[in-house]
Structures are given as structure tokens and as C-alpha cells.
């Protein structure tokens, strides 16, 4: 049993990055009532980075399973079954990219509204200072 990859540090890190960390992140996001854009951006980056670490650990465990005498290691990490294990990090990476794109789209929508408002205010102030719109001093007396 000591020759198995299930007792190596990499396996425990895989469990940490695949189960414990995502559950903690989602619990934190659901527990808070209001989340800033920076927090959502941070969670998105963390999910993408976590997916990368998980894929690295899966590849490392597959290499270790090939040289392990344990048949269970080969079945889980060095066979076609291992393809299923890659769906979890792909799911988290997809969710992280979706969170990043949502923050980017929200920021761009706000920037576009600010630009439109500033352009409207600039046009209005240009017309009033040119005398094209608004009352002159002589018009107020009438």
C-alpha cells in the first residue's frame, strides 16, 4: 500500500485543489451578501489558477501511476478513466473565465455609459457657451 500514489503528497494536494478549495471559495461567495468586482475578479483568477494546478497534479499522478506496482493506480490515473478526472478542472476553469468575462463586460458597460454621459454634458455645455441654446441677458428682461 505504501507504493500507491494514494498516499503521496500529490494526491492529497489534488484533493485539496479539487474539493476543499472550491467548496471554500463557493461558500465564501454565497455567504456574503455583496461582492465587489475586485473580489469576483480575484475568485475568477483563483479558479483558473486552481484548474491549472489540478491538471498539473493529475499529469504528475498519471506519471507516478505508470511506474507504480498497484493496479488501482493504473486503473484510475493511467487509463481512459483518467479522462473523466480532467472534466472537474475544465469545469472550474470555465466558471473562472465566465466570472472574469462578466467583470470585464460590466466594467466596459459602465465605461461606455460614463463616456456617453460625458459626451452629452460636453455637447450641452458647448451649446450654452456658444449662445446657440439658452437665454441671453437681453432675453431674460422681456
PyMOL commands that set and color helices and strands:
alter all, ss='L'
color gray80, all
select helices_A, chain A and resi 5-7+9-31+37-67+71-77+82-130+137-141
alter helices_A, ss='H'
color red, helices_A
deselect
rebuild
show_as cartoon
